Amino acid sequence: MARPETLRLHQDIRHEFERMSKIKAHGVQKFTYEYIFNEIAIKFYKSPKTIENIVFNRTSVSKMTTSKQTVLF
């Protein structure tokens, strides 16, 4: 099981990604995904690729939490 701090970090990163991707200007998304990944990477001291993997659930933490849940039920 992943540490609670890691789970909270991933949740905060996903929340920040959702917040920034909802910002619109003239009915169009204001920031590109690449810009959002770079800004979040600076804020959380991670690489943009790591942020991308966390947002799209491509980490071992997300695989561990989902696979154990399906085994239990």
CHARMM-style PDB file with segment names, atoms N, HN, CA, C and O in Angstrom:
ATOM      1  N   MET     1       0.837  -1.183   0.000  1.00  0.00      PROA
ATOM      2  CA  MET     1       0.000   0.000   0.000  1.00  0.00      PROA
ATOM      3  C   MET     1       0.880   1.243   0.000  1.00  0.00      PROA
ATOM      4  O   MET     1       1.916   1.301   0.662  1.00  0.00      PROA
ATOM      5  N   ALA     2       0.444   2.211  -0.746  1.00  0.00      PROA
ATOM      6  HN  ALA     2      -0.398   2.164  -1.284  1.00  0.00      PROA
ATOM      7  CA  ALA     2       1.200   3.462  -0.836  1.00  0.00      PROA
ATOM      8  C   ALA     2       1.021   4.282   0.438  1.00  0.00      PROA
ATOM      9  O   ALA     2       0.014   4.170   1.137  1.00  0.00      PROA
ATOM     10  N   ARG     3       2.011   5.096   0.713  1.00  0.00      PROA
ATOM     11  HN  ARG     3       2.829   5.187   0.145  1.00  0.00      PROA
ATOM     12  CA  ARG     3       1.948   5.957   1.896  1.00  0.00      PROA
ATOM     13  C   ARG     3       0.850   7.004   1.727  1.00  0.00      PROA
ATOM     14  O   ARG     3       0.600   7.464   0.613  1.00  0.00      PROA
ATOM     15  N   PRO     4       0.201   7.378   2.810  1.00  0.00      PROA
ATOM     16  CA  PRO     4      -0.857   8.399   2.717  1.00  0.00      PROA
ATOM     17  C   PRO     4      -0.358   9.723   2.141  1.00  0.00      PROA
ATOM     18  O   PRO     4      -1.101  10.421   1.451  1.00  0.00      PROA
ATOM     19  N   GLU     5       0.896  10.070   2.422  1.00  0.00      PROA
ATOM     20  HN  GLU     5       1.500   9.503   2.983  1.00  0.00      PROA
ATOM     21  CA  GLU     5       1.450  11.316   1.889  1.00  0.00      PROA
ATOM     22  C   GLU     5       1.551  11.263   0.368  1.00  0.00      PROA
ATOM     23  O   GLU     5       1.284  12.251  -0.317  1.00  0.00      PROA
ATOM     24  N   THR     6       1.936  10.107  -0.147  1.00  0.00      PROA
ATOM     25  HN  THR     6       2.153   9.305   0.409  1.00  0.00      PROA
ATOM     26  CA  THR     6       2.046   9.943  -1.603  1.00  0.00      PROA
ATOM     27  C   THR     6       0.671  10.014  -2.247  1.00  0.00      PROA
ATOM     28  O   THR     6       0.498  10.664  -3.278  1.00  0.00      PROA
ATOM     29  N   LEU     7      -0.297   9.353  -1.650  1.00  0.00      PROA
ATOM     30  HN  LEU     7      -0.157   8.825  -0.813  1.00  0.00      PROA
ATOM     31  CA  LEU     7      -1.656   9.396  -2.190  1.00  0.00      PROA
ATOM     32  C   LEU     7      -2.204  10.821  -2.176  1.00  0.00      PROA
ATOM     33  O   LEU     7      -2.852  11.249  -3.131  1.00  0.00      PROA
ATOM     34  N   ARG     8      -1.944  11.551  -1.095  1.00  0.00      PROA
ATOM     35  HN  ARG     8      -1.417  11.203  -0.320  1.00  0.00      PROA
ATOM     36  CA  ARG     8      -2.409  12.935  -1.010  1.00  0.00      PROA
ATOM     37  C   ARG     8      -1.712  13.809  -2.051  1.00  0.00      PROA
ATOM     38  O   ARG     8      -2.343  14.672  -2.663  1.00  0.00      PROA
ATOM     39  N   LEU     9      -0.414  13.586  -2.253  1.00  0.00      PROA
ATOM     40  HN  LEU     9       0.098  12.885  -1.756  1.00  0.00      PROA
ATOM     41  CA  LEU     9       0.330  14.335  -3.264  1.00  0.00      PROA
ATOM     42  C   LEU     9      -0.266  14.103  -4.651  1.00  0.00      PROA
ATOM     43  O   LEU     9      -0.480  15.054  -5.403  1.00  0.00      PROA
ATOM     44  N   HSD    10      -0.531  12.855  -4.985  1.00  0.00      PROA
ATOM     45  HN  HSD    10      -0.357  12.082  -4.374  1.00  0.00      PROA
ATOM     46  CA  HSD    10      -1.104  12.543  -6.295  1.00  0.00      PROA
ATOM     47  C   HSD    10      -2.494  13.161  -6.441  1.00  0.00      PROA
ATOM     48  O   HSD    10      -2.844  13.665  -7.508  1.00  0.00      PROA
ATOM     49  N   GLN    11      -3.270  13.121  -5.382  1.00  0.00      PROA
ATOM     50  HN  GLN    11      -2.986  12.712  -4.515  1.00  0.00      PROA
ATOM     51  CA  GLN    11      -4.598  13.725  -5.414  1.00  0.00      PROA
ATOM     52  C   GLN    11      -4.500  15.241  -5.619  1.00  0.00      PROA
ATOM     53  O   GLN    11      -5.267  15.814  -6.393  1.00  0.00      PROA
ATOM     54  N   ASP    12      -3.568  15.881  -4.935  1.00  0.00      PROA
ATOM     55  HN  ASP    12      -2.944  15.416  -4.307  1.00  0.00      PROA
ATOM     56  CA  ASP    12      -3.377  17.328  -5.086  1.00  0.00      PROA
ATOM     57  C   ASP    12      -2.919  17.689  -6.494  1.00  0.00      PROA
ATOM     58  O   ASP    12      -3.351  18.702  -7.046  1.00  0.00      PROA
ATOM     59  N   ILE    13      -2.053  16.874  -7.077  1.00  0.00      PROA
ATOM     60  HN  ILE    13      -1.703  16.052  -6.629  1.00  0.00      PROA
ATOM     61  CA  ILE    13      -1.581  17.122  -8.443  1.00  0.00      PROA
ATOM     62  C   ILE    13      -2.737  16.995  -9.425  1.00  0.00      PROA
ATOM     63  O   ILE    13      -2.883  17.831 -10.317  1.00  0.00      PROA
ATOM     64  N   ARG    14      -3.562  15.957  -9.275  1.00  0.00      PROA
ATOM     65  HN  ARG    14      -3.444  15.278  -8.551  1.00  0.00      PROA
ATOM     66  CA  ARG    14      -4.715  15.786 -10.166  1.00  0.00      PROA
ATOM     67  C   ARG    14      -5.709  16.939 -10.008  1.00  0.00      PROA
ATOM     68  O   ARG    14      -6.275  17.416 -10.991  1.00  0.00      PROA
ATOM     69  N   HSD    15      -5.913  17.375  -8.787  1.00  0.00      PROA
ATOM     70  HN  HSD    15      -5.453  16.987  -7.988  1.00  0.00      PROA
ATOM     71  CA  HSD    15      -6.827  18.495  -8.535  1.00  0.00      PROA
ATOM     72  C   HSD    15      -6.313  19.769  -9.208  1.00  0.00      PROA
ATOM     73  O   HSD    15      -7.083  20.499  -9.832  1.00  0.00      PROA
ATOM     74  N   GLU    16      -5.026  20.031  -9.081  1.00  0.00      PROA
ATOM     75  HN  GLU    16      -4.400  19.439  -8.574  1.00  0.00      PROA
ATOM     76  CA  GLU    16      -4.426  21.218  -9.707  1.00  0.00      PROA
ATOM     77  C   GLU    16      -4.527  21.136 -11.231  1.00  0.00      PROA
ATOM     78  O   GLU    16      -4.780  22.146 -11.889  1.00  0.00      PROA
ATOM     79  N   PHE    17      -4.331  19.945 -11.794  1.00  0.00      PROA
ATOM     80  HN  PHE    17      -4.125  19.125 -11.259  1.00  0.00      PROA
ATOM     81  CA  PHE    17      -4.457  19.761 -13.238  1.00  0.00      PROA
ATOM     82  C   PHE    17      -5.890  20.057 -13.686  1.00  0.00      PROA
ATOM     83  O   PHE    17      -6.100  20.753 -14.680  1.00  0.00      PROA
ATOM     84  N   GLU    18      -6.863  19.535 -12.962  1.00  0.00      PROA
ATOM     85  HN  GLU    18      -6.692  18.970 -12.155  1.00  0.00      PROA
ATOM     86  CA  GLU    18      -8.263  19.793 -13.311  1.00  0.00      PROA
ATOM     87  C   GLU    18      -8.584  21.280 -13.226  1.00  0.00      PROA
ATOM     88  O   GLU    18      -9.257  21.827 -14.099  1.00  0.00      PROA
ATOM     89  N   ARG    19      -8.102  21.926 -12.175  1.00  0.00      PROA
ATOM     90  HN  ARG    19      -7.555  21.482 -11.466  1.00  0.00      PROA
ATOM     91  CA  ARG    19      -8.359  23.360 -11.999  1.00  0.00      PROA
ATOM     92  C   ARG    19      -7.784  24.171 -13.155  1.00  0.00      PROA
ATOM     93  O   ARG    19      -8.462  25.036 -13.709  1.00  0.00      PROA
ATOM     94  N   MET    20      -6.532  23.891 -13.519  1.00  0.00      PROA
ATOM     95  HN  MET    20      -5.981  23.189 -13.069  1.00  0.00      PROA
ATOM     96  CA  MET    20      -5.893  24.666 -14.589  1.00  0.00      PROA
ATOM     97  C   MET    20      -6.479  24.347 -15.960  1.00  0.00      PROA
ATOM     98  O   MET    20      -6.539  25.225 -16.821  1.00  0.00      PROA
ATOM     99  N   SER    21      -6.910  23.113 -16.176  1.00  0.00      PROA
ATOM    100  HN  SER    21      -6.861  22.400 -15.477  1.00  0.00      PROA
ATOM    101  CA  SER    21      -7.448  22.768 -17.488  1.00  0.00      PROA
ATOM    102  C   SER    21      -8.866  23.305 -17.685  1.00  0.00      PROA
ATOM    103  O   SER    21      -9.348  23.357 -18.816  1.00  0.00      PROA
ATOM    104  N   LYS    22      -9.536  23.703 -16.613  1.00  0.00      PROA
ATOM    105  HN  LYS    22      -9.144  23.660 -15.694  1.00  0.00      PROA
ATOM    106  CA  LYS    22     -10.883  24.278 -16.730  1.00  0.00      PROA
ATOM    107  C   LYS    22     -10.867  25.772 -17.020  1.00  0.00      PROA
ATOM    108  O   LYS    22     -11.915  26.349 -17.309  1.00  0.00      PROA
ATOM    109  N   ILE    23      -9.714  26.408 -16.950  1.00  0.00      PROA
ATOM    110  HN  ILE    23      -8.862  25.940 -16.715  1.00  0.00      PROA
ATOM    111  CA  ILE    23      -9.623  27.846 -17.201  1.00  0.00      PROA
ATOM    112  C   ILE    23      -9.829  28.095 -18.692  1.00  0.00      PROA
ATOM    113  O   ILE    23      -9.140  27.523 -19.537  1.00  0.00      PROA
ATOM    114  N   LYS    24     -10.786  28.955 -18.991  1.00  0.00      PROA
ATOM    115  HN  LYS    24     -11.346  29.420 -18.305  1.00  0.00      PROA
ATOM    116  CA  LYS    24     -11.120  29.230 -20.389  1.00  0.00      PROA
ATOM    117  C   LYS    24     -10.996  30.721 -20.670  1.00  0.00      PROA
ATOM    118  O   LYS    24     -11.199  31.560 -19.792  1.00  0.00      PROA
ATOM    119  N   ALA    25     -10.659  31.024 -21.909  1.00  0.00      PROA
ATOM    120  HN  ALA    25     -10.493  30.343 -22.622  1.00  0.00      PROA
ATOM    121  CA  ALA    25     -10.636  32.403 -22.388  1.00  0.00      PROA
ATOM    122  C   ALA    25     -11.366  32.420 -23.726  1.00  0.00      PROA
ATOM    123  O   ALA    25     -10.948  31.754 -24.673  1.00  0.00      PROA
ATOM    124  N   HSD    26     -12.430  33.161 -23.802  1.00  0.00      PROA
ATOM    125  HN  HSD    26     -12.770  33.702 -23.033  1.00  0.00      PROA
ATOM    126  CA  HSD    26     -13.251  33.253 -25.015  1.00  0.00      PROA
ATOM    127  C   HSD    26     -13.792  31.889 -25.426  1.00  0.00      PROA
ATOM    128  O   HSD    26     -13.890  31.593 -26.617  1.00  0.00      PROA
ATOM    129  N   GLY    27     -14.139  31.063 -24.455  1.00  0.00      PROA
ATOM    130  HN  GLY    27     -14.058  31.303 -23.488  1.00  0.00      PROA
ATOM    131  CA  GLY    27     -14.734  29.760 -24.732  1.00  0.00      PROA
ATOM    132  C   GLY    27     -13.753  28.674 -25.124  1.00  0.00      PROA
ATOM    133  O   GLY    27     -14.166  27.579 -25.507  1.00  0.00      PROA
ATOM    134  N   VAL    28     -12.461  28.953 -25.037  1.00  0.00      PROA
ATOM    135  HN  VAL    28     -12.125  29.842 -24.726  1.00  0.00      PROA
ATOM    136  CA  VAL    28     -11.429  27.986 -25.430  1.00  0.00      PROA
ATOM    137  C   VAL    28     -10.499  27.772 -24.241  1.00  0.00      PROA
ATOM    138  O   VAL    28     -10.238  28.693 -23.467  1.00  0.00      PROA
ATOM    139  N   GLN    29     -10.004  26.547 -24.108  1.00  0.00      PROA
ATOM    140  HN  GLN    29     -10.215  25.799 -24.737  1.00  0.00      PROA
ATOM    141  CA  GLN    29      -9.063  26.267 -23.024  1.00  0.00      PROA
ATOM    142  C   GLN    29      -7.858  27.186 -23.155  1.00  0.00      PROA
ATOM    143  O   GLN    29      -7.248  27.286 -24.219  1.00  0.00      PROA
ATOM    144  N   LYS    30      -7.526  27.857 -22.053  1.00  0.00      PROA
ATOM    145  HN  LYS    30      -8.022  27.776 -21.189  1.00  0.00      PROA
ATOM    146  CA  LYS    30      -6.485  28.885 -22.089  1.00  0.00      PROA
ATOM    147  C   LYS    30      -5.079  28.297 -22.164  1.00  0.00      PROA
ATOM    148  O   LYS    30      -4.239  28.807 -22.905  1.00  0.00      PROA
ATOM    149  N   PHE    31      -4.811  27.230 -21.406  1.00  0.00      PROA
ATOM    150  HN  PHE    31      -5.493  26.816 -20.804  1.00  0.00      PROA
ATOM    151  CA  PHE    31      -3.467  26.659 -21.336  1.00  0.00      PROA
ATOM    152  C   PHE    31      -3.411  25.302 -22.028  1.00  0.00      PROA
ATOM    153  O   PHE    31      -4.358  24.519 -21.955  1.00  0.00      PROA
ATOM    154  N   THR    32      -2.295  25.031 -22.699  1.00  0.00      PROA
ATOM    155  HN  THR    32      -1.526  25.667 -22.758  1.00  0.00      PROA
ATOM    156  CA  THR    32      -2.097  23.709 -23.287  1.00  0.00      PROA
ATOM    157  C   THR    32      -1.717  22.732 -22.186  1.00  0.00      PROA
ATOM    158  O   THR    32      -1.289  23.135 -21.104  1.00  0.00      PROA
ATOM    159  N   TYR    33      -1.876  21.444 -22.470  1.00  0.00      PROA
ATOM    160  HN  TYR    33      -2.223  21.116 -23.349  1.00  0.00      PROA
ATOM    161  CA  TYR    33      -1.506  20.425 -21.485  1.00  0.00      PROA
ATOM    162  C   TYR    33      -0.018  20.499 -21.160  1.00  0.00      PROA
ATOM    163  O   TYR    33       0.379  20.319 -20.009  1.00  0.00      PROA
ATOM    164  N   GLU    34       0.792  20.760 -22.159  1.00  0.00      PROA
ATOM    165  HN  GLU    34       0.470  20.906 -23.094  1.00  0.00      PROA
ATOM    166  CA  GLU    34       2.234  20.860 -21.927  1.00  0.00      PROA
ATOM    167  C   GLU    34       2.553  21.992 -20.946  1.00  0.00      PROA
ATOM    168  O   GLU    34       3.377  21.822 -20.047  1.00  0.00      PROA
ATOM    169  N   TYR    35       1.909  23.131 -21.117  1.00  0.00      PROA
ATOM    170  HN  TYR    35       1.240  23.269 -21.847  1.00  0.00      PROA
ATOM    171  CA  TYR    35       2.120  24.256 -20.199  1.00  0.00      PROA
ATOM    172  C   TYR    35       1.647  23.899 -18.788  1.00  0.00      PROA
ATOM    173  O   TYR    35       2.322  24.205 -17.805  1.00  0.00      PROA
ATOM    174  N   ILE    36       0.493  23.255 -18.697  1.00  0.00      PROA
ATOM    175  HN  ILE    36      -0.056  23.007 -19.495  1.00  0.00      PROA
ATOM    176  CA  ILE    36      -0.040  22.859 -17.388  1.00  0.00      PROA
ATOM    177  C   ILE    36       0.914  21.896 -16.699  1.00  0.00      PROA
ATOM    178  O   ILE    36       1.201  22.057 -15.512  1.00  0.00      PROA
ATOM    179  N   PHE    37       1.413  20.890 -17.428  1.00  0.00      PROA
ATOM    180  HN  PHE    37       1.180  20.759 -18.391  1.00  0.00      PROA
ATOM    181  CA  PHE    37       2.358  19.933 -16.839  1.00  0.00      PROA
ATOM    182  C   PHE    37       3.613  20.649 -16.341  1.00  0.00      PROA
ATOM    183  O   PHE    37       4.113  20.341 -15.259  1.00  0.00      PROA
ATOM    184  N   ASN    38       4.119  21.593 -17.117  1.00  0.00      PROA
ATOM    185  HN  ASN    38       3.712  21.843 -17.996  1.00  0.00      PROA
ATOM    186  CA  ASN    38       5.322  22.325 -16.711  1.00  0.00      PROA
ATOM    187  C   ASN    38       5.081  23.174 -15.464  1.00  0.00      PROA
ATOM    188  O   ASN    38       5.925  23.210 -14.569  1.00  0.00      PROA
ATOM    189  N   GLU    39       3.951  23.848 -15.399  1.00  0.00      PROA
ATOM    190  HN  GLU    39       3.265  23.819 -16.127  1.00  0.00      PROA
ATOM    191  CA  GLU    39       3.648  24.685 -14.236  1.00  0.00      PROA
ATOM    192  C   GLU    39       3.460  23.851 -12.970  1.00  0.00      PROA
ATOM    193  O   GLU    39       3.949  24.217 -11.902  1.00  0.00      PROA
ATOM    194  N   ILE    40       2.756  22.739 -13.094  1.00  0.00      PROA
ATOM    195  HN  ILE    40       2.358  22.442 -13.962  1.00  0.00      PROA
ATOM    196  CA  ILE    40       2.551  21.872 -11.929  1.00  0.00      PROA
ATOM    197  C   ILE    40       3.873  21.241 -11.510  1.00  0.00      PROA
ATOM    198  O   ILE    40       4.126  21.063 -10.318  1.00  0.00      PROA
ATOM    199  N   ALA    41       4.715  20.903 -12.477  1.00  0.00      PROA
ATOM    200  HN  ALA    41       4.510  21.048 -13.445  1.00  0.00      PROA
ATOM    201  CA  ALA    41       6.027  20.325 -12.158  1.00  0.00      PROA
ATOM    202  C   ALA    41       6.861  21.298 -11.333  1.00  0.00      PROA
ATOM    203  O   ALA    41       7.542  20.891 -10.392  1.00  0.00      PROA
ATOM    204  N   ILE    42       6.811  22.560 -11.676  1.00  0.00      PROA
ATOM    205  HN  ILE    42       6.258  22.891 -12.440  1.00  0.00      PROA
ATOM    206  CA  ILE    42       7.548  23.568 -10.909  1.00  0.00      PROA
ATOM    207  C   ILE    42       6.972  23.683  -9.500  1.00  0.00      PROA
ATOM    208  O   ILE    42       7.717  23.762  -8.524  1.00  0.00      PROA
ATOM    209  N   LYS    43       5.664  23.691  -9.401  1.00  0.00      PROA
ATOM    210  HN  LYS    43       5.059  23.626 -10.195  1.00  0.00      PROA
ATOM    211  CA  LYS    43       5.010  23.868  -8.103  1.00  0.00      PROA
ATOM    212  C   LYS    43       5.281  22.698  -7.149  1.00  0.00      PROA
ATOM    213  O   LYS    43       5.478  22.905  -5.952  1.00  0.00      PROA
ATOM    214  N   PHE    44       5.291  21.462  -7.684  1.00  0.00      PROA
ATOM    215  HN  PHE    44       5.131  21.293  -8.656  1.00  0.00      PROA
ATOM    216  CA  PHE    44       5.435  20.279  -6.833  1.00  0.00      PROA
ATOM    217  C   PHE    44       6.836  19.662  -6.884  1.00  0.00      PROA
ATOM    218  O   PHE    44       7.047  18.575  -6.348  1.00  0.00      PROA
ATOM    219  N   TYR    45       7.784  20.334  -7.514  1.00  0.00      PROA
ATOM    220  HN  TYR    45       7.612  21.218  -7.950  1.00  0.00      PROA
ATOM    221  CA  TYR    45       9.179  19.861  -7.588  1.00  0.00      PROA
ATOM    222  C   TYR    45       9.289  18.468  -8.219  1.00  0.00      PROA
ATOM    223  O   TYR    45      10.002  17.602  -7.713  1.00  0.00      PROA
ATOM    224  N   LYS    46       8.586  18.271  -9.311  1.00  0.00      PROA
ATOM    225  HN  LYS    46       8.006  18.974  -9.722  1.00  0.00      PROA
ATOM    226  CA  LYS    46       8.630  17.010 -10.054  1.00  0.00      PROA
ATOM    227  C   LYS    46       8.926  17.335 -11.512  1.00  0.00      PROA
ATOM    228  O   LYS    46       8.869  18.495 -11.922  1.00  0.00      PROA
ATOM    229  N   SER    47       9.242  16.308 -12.288  1.00  0.00      PROA
ATOM    230  HN  SER    47       9.288  15.367 -11.955  1.00  0.00      PROA
ATOM    231  CA  SER    47       9.450  16.529 -13.715  1.00  0.00      PROA
ATOM    232  C   SER    47       8.089  16.560 -14.416  1.00  0.00      PROA
ATOM    233  O   SER    47       7.127  15.980 -13.913  1.00  0.00      PROA
ATOM    234  N   PRO    48       7.996  17.226 -15.563  1.00  0.00      PROA
ATOM    235  CA  PRO    48       6.728  17.251 -16.297  1.00  0.00      PROA
ATOM    236  C   PRO    48       6.242  15.852 -16.684  1.00  0.00      PROA
ATOM    237  O   PRO    48       5.038  15.597 -16.693  1.00  0.00      PROA
ATOM    238  N   LYS    49       7.159  14.958 -16.998  1.00  0.00      PROA
ATOM    239  HN  LYS    49       8.137  15.165 -16.990  1.00  0.00      PROA
ATOM    240  CA  LYS    49       6.777  13.584 -17.350  1.00  0.00      PROA
ATOM    241  C   LYS    49       6.161  12.868 -16.146  1.00  0.00      PROA
ATOM    242  O   LYS    49       5.194  12.120 -16.295  1.00  0.00      PROA
ATOM    243  N   THR    50       6.713  13.093 -14.968  1.00  0.00      PROA
ATOM    244  HN  THR    50       7.498  13.701 -14.847  1.00  0.00      PROA
ATOM    245  CA  THR    50       6.156  12.494 -13.754  1.00  0.00      PROA
ATOM    246  C   THR    50       4.747  13.022 -13.504  1.00  0.00      PROA
ATOM    247  O   THR    50       3.850  12.259 -13.144  1.00  0.00      PROA
ATOM    248  N   ILE    51       4.554  14.313 -13.693  1.00  0.00      PROA
ATOM    249  HN  ILE    51       5.282  14.932 -13.986  1.00  0.00      PROA
ATOM    250  CA  ILE    51       3.225  14.911 -13.521  1.00  0.00      PROA
ATOM    251  C   ILE    51       2.247  14.300 -14.515  1.00  0.00      PROA
ATOM    252  O   ILE    51       1.116  13.974 -14.154  1.00  0.00      PROA
ATOM    253  N   GLU    52       2.669  14.144 -15.751  1.00  0.00      PROA
ATOM    254  HN  GLU    52       3.588  14.408 -16.045  1.00  0.00      PROA
ATOM    255  CA  GLU    52       1.815  13.532 -16.772  1.00  0.00      PROA
ATOM    256  C   GLU    52       1.428  12.115 -16.364  1.00  0.00      PROA
ATOM    257  O   GLU    52       0.264  11.732 -16.489  1.00  0.00      PROA
ATOM    258  N   ASN    53       2.382  11.339 -15.882  1.00  0.00      PROA
ATOM    259  HN  ASN    53       3.327  11.650 -15.781  1.00  0.00      PROA
ATOM    260  CA  ASN    53       2.098   9.968 -15.456  1.00  0.00      PROA
ATOM    261  C   ASN    53       1.134   9.934 -14.277  1.00  0.00      PROA
ATOM    262  O   ASN    53       0.262   9.067 -14.218  1.00  0.00      PROA
ATOM    263  N   ILE    54       1.277  10.847 -13.356  1.00  0.00      PROA
ATOM    264  HN  ILE    54       1.986  11.551 -13.404  1.00  0.00      PROA
ATOM    265  CA  ILE    54       0.376  10.894 -12.201  1.00  0.00      PROA
ATOM    266  C   ILE    54      -1.037  11.269 -12.647  1.00  0.00      PROA
ATOM    267  O   ILE    54      -2.009  10.655 -12.207  1.00  0.00      PROA
ATOM    268  N   VAL    55      -1.154  12.263 -13.509  1.00  0.00      PROA
ATOM    269  HN  VAL    55      -0.364  12.761 -13.866  1.00  0.00      PROA
ATOM    270  CA  VAL    55      -2.466  12.730 -13.961  1.00  0.00      PROA
ATOM    271  C   VAL    55      -3.205  11.626 -14.707  1.00  0.00      PROA
ATOM    272  O   VAL    55      -4.411  11.459 -14.526  1.00  0.00      PROA
ATOM    273  N   PHE    56      -2.505  10.879 -15.533  1.00  0.00      PROA
ATOM    274  HN  PHE    56      -1.525  11.014 -15.680  1.00  0.00      PROA
ATOM    275  CA  PHE    56      -3.145   9.839 -16.335  1.00  0.00      PROA
ATOM    276  C   PHE    56      -3.033   8.451 -15.703  1.00  0.00      PROA
ATOM    277  O   PHE    56      -3.190   7.443 -16.393  1.00  0.00      PROA
ATOM    278  N   ASN    57      -2.761   8.393 -14.399  1.00  0.00      PROA
ATOM    279  HN  ASN    57      -2.634   9.212 -13.839  1.00  0.00      PROA
ATOM    280  CA  ASN    57      -2.723   7.143 -13.627  1.00  0.00      PROA
ATOM    281  C   ASN    57      -1.783   6.096 -14.211  1.00  0.00      PROA
ATOM    282  O   ASN    57      -2.135   4.920 -14.301  1.00  0.00      PROA
ATOM    283  N   ARG    58      -0.603   6.520 -14.602  1.00  0.00      PROA
ATOM    284  HN  ARG    58      -0.317   7.476 -14.529  1.00  0.00      PROA
ATOM    285  CA  ARG    58       0.399   5.591 -15.134  1.00  0.00      PROA
ATOM    286  C   ARG    58       1.521   5.357 -14.124  1.00  0.00      PROA
ATOM    287  O   ARG    58       2.684   5.236 -14.511  1.00  0.00      PROA
ATOM    288  N   THR    59       1.191   5.293 -12.853  1.00  0.00      PROA
ATOM    289  HN  THR    59       0.246   5.391 -12.538  1.00  0.00      PROA
ATOM    290  CA  THR    59       2.199   5.094 -11.815  1.00  0.00      PROA
ATOM    291  C   THR    59       1.952   3.778 -11.101  1.00  0.00      PROA
ATOM    292  O   THR    59       0.854   3.225 -11.156  1.00  0.00      PROA
ATOM    293  N   SER    60       2.969   3.290 -10.438  1.00  0.00      PROA
ATOM    294  HN  SER    60       3.861   3.739 -10.392  1.00  0.00      PROA
ATOM    295  CA  SER    60       2.814   2.046  -9.688  1.00  0.00      PROA
ATOM    296  C   SER    60       1.862   2.241  -8.511  1.00  0.00      PROA
ATOM    297  O   SER    60       1.213   1.288  -8.081  1.00  0.00      PROA
ATOM    298  N   VAL    61       1.772   3.445  -7.993  1.00  0.00      PROA
ATOM    299  HN  VAL    61       2.299   4.220  -8.342  1.00  0.00      PROA
ATOM    300  CA  VAL    61       0.859   3.718  -6.878  1.00  0.00      PROA
ATOM    301  C   VAL    61      -0.578   3.539  -7.327  1.00  0.00      PROA
ATOM    302  O   VAL    61      -1.368   2.908  -6.624  1.00  0.00      PROA
ATOM    303  N   SER    62      -0.932   4.077  -8.477  1.00  0.00      PROA
ATOM    304  HN  SER    62      -0.291   4.589  -9.048  1.00  0.00      PROA
ATOM    305  CA  SER    62      -2.308   3.951  -8.958  1.00  0.00      PROA
ATOM    306  C   SER    62      -2.621   2.507  -9.333  1.00  0.00      PROA
ATOM    307  O   SER    62      -3.752   2.054  -9.158  1.00  0.00      PROA
ATOM    308  N   LYS    63      -1.639   1.788  -9.844  1.00  0.00      PROA
ATOM    309  HN  LYS    63      -0.720   2.156  -9.986  1.00  0.00      PROA
ATOM    310  CA  LYS    63      -1.857   0.381 -10.184  1.00  0.00      PROA
ATOM    311  C   LYS    63      -2.036  -0.453  -8.921  1.00  0.00      PROA
ATOM    312  O   LYS    63      -2.851  -1.375  -8.896  1.00  0.00      PROA
ATOM    313  N   MET    64      -1.279  -0.136  -7.877  1.00  0.00      PROA
ATOM    314  HN  MET    64      -0.617   0.613  -7.897  1.00  0.00      PROA
ATOM    315  CA  MET    64      -1.395  -0.873  -6.618  1.00  0.00      PROA
ATOM    316  C   MET    64      -2.754  -0.653  -5.972  1.00  0.00      PROA
ATOM    317  O   MET    64      -3.368  -1.609  -5.498  1.00  0.00      PROA
ATOM    318  N   THR    65      -3.229   0.559  -5.944  1.00  0.00      PROA
ATOM    319  HN  THR    65      -2.731   1.335  -6.330  1.00  0.00      PROA
ATOM    320  CA  THR    65      -4.483   0.843  -5.250  1.00  0.00      PROA
ATOM    321  C   THR    65      -5.674   0.262  -5.991  1.00  0.00      PROA
ATOM    322  O   THR    65      -6.620  -0.198  -5.351  1.00  0.00      PROA
ATOM    323  N   THR    66      -5.660   0.267  -7.313  1.00  0.00      PROA
ATOM    324  HN  THR    66      -4.892   0.641  -7.833  1.00  0.00      PROA
ATOM    325  CA  THR    66      -6.800  -0.265  -8.050  1.00  0.00      PROA
ATOM    326  C   THR    66      -6.775  -1.788  -8.094  1.00  0.00      PROA
ATOM    327  O   THR    66      -7.830  -2.413  -7.980  1.00  0.00      PROA
ATOM    328  N   SER    67      -5.616  -2.402  -8.254  1.00  0.00      PROA
ATOM    329  HN  SER    67      -4.759  -1.895  -8.347  1.00  0.00      PROA
ATOM    330  CA  SER    67      -5.566  -3.855  -8.372  1.00  0.00      PROA
ATOM    331  C   SER    67      -5.936  -4.531  -7.060  1.00  0.00      PROA
ATOM    332  O   SER    67      -6.623  -5.553  -7.076  1.00  0.00      PROA
ATOM    333  N   LYS    68      -5.508  -3.999  -5.938  1.00  0.00      PROA
ATOM    334  HN  LYS    68      -4.950  -3.169  -5.924  1.00  0.00      PROA
ATOM    335  CA  LYS    68      -5.844  -4.589  -4.645  1.00  0.00      PROA
ATOM    336  C   LYS    68      -7.337  -4.454  -4.367  1.00  0.00      PROA
ATOM    337  O   LYS    68      -7.934  -5.340  -3.754  1.00  0.00      PROA
ATOM    338  N   GLN    69      -7.929  -3.388  -4.798  1.00  0.00      PROA
ATOM    339  HN  GLN    69      -7.445  -2.668  -5.295  1.00  0.00      PROA
ATOM    340  CA  GLN    69      -9.344  -3.183  -4.556  1.00  0.00      PROA
ATOM    341  C   GLN    69     -10.174  -4.203  -5.326  1.00  0.00      PROA
ATOM    342  O   GLN    69     -11.153  -4.717  -4.786  1.00  0.00      PROA
ATOM    343  N   THR    70      -9.819  -4.507  -6.554  1.00  0.00      PROA
ATOM    344  HN  THR    70      -9.023  -4.089  -6.993  1.00  0.00      PROA
ATOM    345  CA  THR    70     -10.583  -5.474  -7.328  1.00  0.00      PROA
ATOM    346  C   THR    70     -10.396  -6.883  -6.794  1.00  0.00      PROA
ATOM    347  O   THR    70     -11.300  -7.709  -6.921  1.00  0.00      PROA
ATOM    348  N   VAL    71      -9.253  -7.178  -6.202  1.00  0.00      PROA
ATOM    349  HN  VAL    71      -8.519  -6.508  -6.099  1.00  0.00      PROA
ATOM    350  CA  VAL    71      -9.016  -8.497  -5.633  1.00  0.00      PROA
ATOM    351  C   VAL    71      -9.879  -8.690  -4.384  1.00  0.00      PROA
ATOM    352  O   VAL    71     -10.380  -9.787  -4.137  1.00  0.00      PROA
ATOM    353  N   LEU    72     -10.049  -7.637  -3.609  1.00  0.00      PROA
ATOM    354  HN  LEU    72      -9.642  -6.746  -3.809  1.00  0.00      PROA
ATOM    355  CA  LEU    72     -10.826  -7.749  -2.380  1.00  0.00      PROA
ATOM    356  C   LEU    72     -12.308  -7.971  -2.642  1.00  0.00      PROA
ATOM    357  O   LEU    72     -12.974  -8.662  -1.871  1.00  0.00      PROA
ATOM    358  N   PHE    73     -12.828  -7.402  -3.706  1.00  0.00      PROA
ATOM    359  HN  PHE    73     -12.287  -6.841  -4.332  1.00  0.00      PROA
ATOM    360  CA  PHE    73     -14.261  -7.506  -3.946  1.00  0.00      PROA
ATOM    361  C   PHE    73     -14.517  -8.311  -5.158  1.00  0.00      PROA
ATOM    362  OT1 PHE    73     -15.672  -8.515  -5.531  1.00  0.00      PROA
TER     363      PHE     73
END
